[in-house]
């Protein structure tokens, strides 16, 4: 990858690490490209069954580095909009789409401050685990006169509702991790010193599970926000019917009848 985005393999889990602590993990073009490469590589590796995204230092990420040329703030005003569309619409949104469509579950472990585009990056994962001291800040509007990006408005509105999404984004009020958990914005809070270990335990648990069923579940949950009840019932029926003919279900039924733990890892998975 590169010096600010590294990867480690822990059995069936690929750990991707954002490591630019001296700049509170502000994201540069090189780092964003590194994350996209890491996620794509993990998705294509049949031995990898979950991805864990972590950061070093006192912040998960404060979002894009405004000093990086990719942001276009060094350009004349009349050229900045095109530069933003190119970077945000291509590289940055591409990263969020990579995570959302990843063929294995993605977990983020949020430490310290998570601000700006870092919020959208963290929330793009399937499950978010945060240290109890962590805080989420959506300061685009009050601090920079910008509007949220990287899917932040989509996440906030779906998970918190219009009123709370508007209030948090307009005021820039921070969201303590325990509030984020209570409101349903994230999955879980844990002790600060246990964050990476707890997140890895969760990643290993998911990695040992039925991969195809997990991804089908993601599709169902995401569709539920748009479908009518009748449409969702039909979609559930279709995916359930497909599942009954899958090797994963055959293994699960065999394990249940044999009073043993199912071995989904031995079935392998299709590369993304």
Buried (B, 14 or more C-beta within 10 A) or exposed (E): BBEBBBBEEBBBBBBBBBBBBEBBBBBBBBBBBBBBBBBEBBBEBEBBBBBBBBBBBEBBBBBBBBEBEBBBEEBEEEEBEEBBEEBBEEBBBBBBEBBBEBBBBBBBBBBBBBBBBBBBBBBBBBBBBBBBBBBBBBBBBEEEEBEBBBBBBBBBBBBBEEEBBBEBBEEBEBBBBBBBBEBEBBBBBBEBEEBBEBBBEBBBEBBBBBBBBBBBBBEBEEBEEEBEEEEBEEBBEEBEEEBEEBEBBEBBEEBEEEEEEBEBBEBEBEEB
